[in-house]
Amino acid sequence: MSNELITALEEVLDLERAALVEGDLNRLKTMTPEKEKLIGAINELQVLNSADLIALQKKLERNQSLLNSAAEGIRSVANRMSELRKVRQEFSTYDADGQRSGYPMRGKAKLEKRA
């Protein structure tokens, strides 16, 4: 029974890693309940110092590192998009003392064409 649980969790972790590497966040969301269920079942077995569990731990740590990187990437994109929105809404300059001054942009800027 414990070997079946470990094998099943290893498969889920390998699929999770593939989804992380491919950036497939929707597939990650569908795997989470199964992963949590398998981890809970393995924890209930109370098996300690098994080579199989050590291998699982390494896979979990690897995937957690990838998850952290993905989350950081998402935060970075969100911050960049926020900065771009600000650029469209406000023109900023700095004076000789290094103080920032912002000037709100008027509606949509129009380019006037003259002959």
Backbone as numpy.savetxt, mean C-alpha at the origin, in Angstrom:
# Nx Ny Nz CAx CAy CAz Cx Cy Cz
-3.27 -32.76 9.92 -4.10 -31.56 9.92 -3.23 -30.31 9.92
-2.21 -30.27 10.78 -1.38 -29.06 10.85 -0.62 -28.85 9.54
-0.15 -29.95 8.92 0.56 -29.81 7.65 -0.35 -29.26 6.56
-1.63 -29.67 6.57 -2.58 -29.16 5.58 -2.81 -27.67 5.77
-2.93 -27.24 7.02 -3.11 -25.82 7.31 -1.90 -25.00 6.88
-0.73 -25.52 7.19 0.50 -24.82 6.83 0.63 -24.72 5.32
0.36 -25.82 4.61 0.43 -25.81 3.15 -0.57 -24.82 2.56
-1.79 -24.80 3.11 -2.82 -23.88 2.62 -2.40 -22.43 2.85
-1.83 -22.14 4.02 -1.39 -20.78 4.31 -0.22 -20.39 3.41
0.70 -21.31 3.17 1.81 -21.02 2.27 1.30 -20.66 0.88
0.29 -21.38 0.41 -0.29 -21.09 -0.91 -0.92 -19.70 -0.93
-1.66 -19.37 0.13 -2.29 -18.05 0.21 -1.22 -16.96 0.24
-0.14 -17.19 1.00 0.94 -16.20 1.09 1.65 -16.02 -0.25
1.82 -17.10 -0.99 2.44 -17.00 -2.31 1.53 -16.23 -3.28
0.22 -16.48 -3.20 -0.73 -15.74 -4.03 -0.77 -14.26 -3.63
-0.68 -14.02 -2.32 -0.66 -12.65 -1.82 0.57 -11.91 -2.34
1.70 -12.57 -2.31 2.94 -11.96 -2.81 2.80 -11.62 -4.29
2.26 -12.55 -5.06 2.07 -12.31 -6.49 1.16 -11.10 -6.71
0.09 -11.01 -5.94 -0.84 -9.87 -6.07 -0.14 -8.57 -5.70
0.70 -8.60 -4.68 1.43 -7.40 -4.26 2.41 -6.96 -5.34
3.13 -7.91 -5.89 4.12 -7.59 -6.92 3.43 -7.03 -8.17
2.23 -7.56 -8.47 1.48 -7.10 -9.64 0.66 -5.85 -9.35
0.57 -5.46 -8.07 -0.20 -4.28 -7.71 -1.71 -4.51 -7.75
-2.14 -5.75 -7.62 -3.57 -6.09 -7.69 -4.19 -6.01 -6.30
-4.58 -4.79 -5.90 -5.11 -4.56 -4.56 -6.47 -5.22 -4.35
-7.27 -5.33 -5.41 -8.58 -5.99 -5.27 -8.42 -7.46 -4.92
-7.45 -8.12 -5.54 -7.23 -9.54 -5.23 -6.73 -9.70 -3.80
-5.93 -8.74 -3.32 -5.45 -8.79 -1.93 -6.62 -8.78 -0.96
-7.59 -7.92 -1.24 -8.73 -7.77 -0.35 -9.50 -9.08 -0.22
-9.60 -9.83 -1.30 -10.36 -11.09 -1.25 -9.60 -12.19 -0.51
-8.28 -12.08 -0.42 -7.47 -13.11 0.25 -7.41 -12.95 1.75
-7.62 -11.75 2.24 -7.42 -11.46 3.66 -8.23 -12.35 4.59
-9.54 -12.56 4.36 -10.30 -13.42 5.28 -9.76 -14.85 5.37
-9.38 -15.41 4.23 -8.83 -16.77 4.23 -7.50 -16.83 4.97
-6.66 -15.84 4.75 -5.37 -15.78 5.44 -5.57 -15.69 6.95
-6.47 -14.82 7.39 -6.72 -14.66 8.82 -7.28 -15.94 9.43
-8.17 -16.61 8.69 -8.76 -17.86 9.19 -7.68 -18.93 9.36
-6.79 -19.06 8.38 -5.72 -20.06 8.46 -4.73 -19.74 9.58
-4.39 -18.48 9.72 -3.47 -18.10 10.81 -4.10 -18.40 12.16
-5.39 -18.09 12.31 -6.09 -18.40 13.55 -6.10 -19.89 13.85
-6.35 -20.70 12.84 -6.38 -22.15 13.02 -5.00 -22.68 13.41
-3.95 -22.15 12.79 -2.59 -22.59 13.12 -2.23 -22.15 14.53
-2.63 -20.96 14.94 -2.36 -20.49 16.30 -3.02 -21.37 17.34
-4.18 -21.89 17.02 -4.89 -22.76 17.96 -4.18 -24.09 18.15
-3.38 -24.51 17.19 -2.66 -25.78 17.30 -1.56 -25.72 18.36
-1.05 -24.54 18.62 0.00 -24.31 19.61 1.23 -25.16 19.36
1.63 -25.24 18.12 2.85 -25.95 17.75 3.99 -24.94 17.77
5.08 -25.27 18.46 6.20 -24.36 18.57 7.44 -24.92 17.91
8.32 -24.03 17.44 9.63 -24.35 16.89 9.61 -25.35 15.74
8.63 -25.30 14.93 8.57 -26.15 13.76 9.26 -25.45 12.60
10.01 -26.20 11.82 10.68 -25.63 10.65 9.65 -25.06 9.68
8.50 -25.72 9.59 7.44 -25.23 8.71 6.93 -23.87 9.18
6.78 -23.70 10.47 6.31 -22.43 11.02 7.34 -21.31 10.82
8.61 -21.67 10.90 9.66 -20.68 10.67 9.61 -20.21 9.21
9.39 -21.14 8.29 9.27 -20.77 6.87 8.05 -19.88 6.65
6.94 -20.21 7.33 5.75 -19.37 7.24 6.02 -17.97 7.76
6.73 -17.89 8.87 7.06 -16.59 9.46 7.85 -15.75 8.48
8.80 -16.37 7.78 9.60 -15.63 6.80 8.73 -15.11 5.66
7.78 -15.93 5.20 6.87 -15.49 4.14 5.97 -14.36 4.63
5.49 -14.48 5.86 4.66 -13.43 6.42 5.43 -12.11 6.51
6.67 -12.17 6.96 7.49 -10.98 7.07 7.77 -10.37 5.70
8.05 -11.22 4.72 8.30 -10.76 3.35 7.07 -10.02 2.82
5.90 -10.65 2.98 4.67 -10.04 2.48 4.33 -8.76 3.23
4.60 -8.73 4.53 4.34 -7.51 5.31 5.21 -6.37 4.80
6.44 -6.68 4.47 7.34 -5.66 3.92 6.79 -5.13 2.59
6.29 -6.05 1.74 5.69 -5.62 0.47 4.43 -4.80 0.70
3.62 -5.22 1.67 2.41 -4.46 2.00 2.76 -3.05 2.47
3.78 -2.95 3.30 4.21 -1.63 3.79 4.68 -0.76 2.63
5.43 -1.35 1.70 5.91 -0.60 0.54 4.74 -0.14 -0.33
3.76 -1.02 -0.52 2.59 -0.66 -1.32 1.83 0.49 -0.66
1.66 0.41 0.65 0.95 1.47 1.37 1.71 2.79 1.27
3.02 2.73 1.36 3.85 3.95 1.24 3.72 4.53 -0.15
3.69 3.67 -1.15 3.51 4.14 -2.53 2.17 4.82 -2.72
1.14 4.24 -2.15 -0.21 4.84 -2.25 -0.24 6.19 -1.56
0.38 6.28 -0.38 0.44 7.56 0.33 1.20 8.60 -0.49
2.28 8.17 -1.13 3.08 9.08 -1.93 2.28 9.63 -3.11
1.53 8.75 -3.77 0.69 9.19 -4.89 -0.39 10.15 -4.40
-1.01 9.83 -3.28 -2.05 10.70 -2.74 -1.48 12.08 -2.39
-0.29 12.12 -1.81 0.35 13.39 -1.47 0.67 14.19 -2.74
1.17 13.50 -3.74 1.52 14.19 -5.00 0.26 14.75 -5.67
-0.82 13.98 -5.67 -2.06 14.46 -6.26 -2.59 15.68 -5.50
-2.44 15.66 -4.18 -2.84 16.81 -3.37 -2.02 18.04 -3.72
-0.72 17.86 -3.90 0.15 18.97 -4.28 -0.26 19.53 -5.64
-0.58 18.66 -6.59 -0.98 19.12 -7.91 -2.29 19.90 -7.86
-3.22 19.47 -7.00 -4.47 20.22 -6.84 -4.19 21.61 -6.29
-3.27 21.70 -5.33 -2.92 22.99 -4.74 -2.32 23.92 -5.79
-1.48 23.37 -6.67 -0.85 24.18 -7.71 -1.91 24.78 -8.60
-2.96 24.04 -8.90 -4.02 24.56 -9.76 -4.89 25.59 -9.05
-4.91 25.57 -7.72 -5.77 26.46 -6.96 -5.05 27.71 -6.46
-3.72 27.65 -6.38 -3.00 28.77 -5.78 -1.62 28.92 -6.42
-1.23 30.14 -6.65 0.11 30.46 -7.14 0.93 30.89 -5.93
2.05 30.24 -5.69 2.87 30.56 -4.51 4.23 31.11 -4.94
4.70 32.07 -4.17 6.04 32.62 -4.38 6.71 32.77 -3.01
8.00 33.02 -3.03 8.75 33.25 -1.81 9.46 34.59 -1.93
9.45 35.35 -0.84 10.13 36.64 -0.88 11.60 36.47 -0.51
12.33 37.59 -0.43 13.76 37.56 -0.14 14.07 36.96 1.22
13.10 37.03 2.16 13.30 36.47 3.49 12.91 34.99 3.58
12.46 34.45 2.46 12.06 33.04 2.45 10.64 32.80 2.91
9.87 33.86 3.04 8.48 33.73 3.46 7.60 33.42 2.25
6.72 32.46 2.42 5.85 32.04 1.32 4.62 32.93 1.25
4.23 33.27 0.04 3.00 34.02 -0.20 2.18 33.27 -1.23
0.91 33.10 -0.95 0.04 32.39 -1.87 -1.00 33.32 -2.46
-1.27 33.15 -3.71 -2.27 33.95 -4.41 -3.28 33.01 -5.04
-4.55 33.09 -4.61 -5.57 32.19 -5.17 -5.73 32.42 -6.67
-5.94 31.34 -7.38 -6.16 31.43 -8.82 -7.63 31.73 -9.07
-7.87 32.57 -10.07 -9.24 32.88 -10.46 -9.76 31.76 -11.33
-10.97 31.32 -11.09 -11.66 30.35 -11.96 -10.74 29.62 -12.91
-11.23 29.40 -14.10 -10.42 28.74 -15.12 -9.68 29.80 -15.91
-8.39 29.64 -15.99 -7.60 30.61 -16.75 -7.88 30.42 -18.23
-8.04 31.56 -18.92 -8.30 31.52 -20.35 -7.12 32.16 -21.07
-6.79 31.59 -22.18 -5.72 32.11 -22.98 -6.34 33.00 -24.06
-5.92 34.23 -24.09 -6.47 35.15 -25.08 -5.57 35.14 -26.30
-6.19 34.99 -27.43 -5.45 34.94 -28.68 -5.64 36.25 -29.42
-4.57 36.92 -29.76 -4.66 38.18 -30.49 -3.98 38.03 -31.84
-4.56 38.70 -32.78 -4.02 38.62 -34.14 -2.89 39.60 -34.33
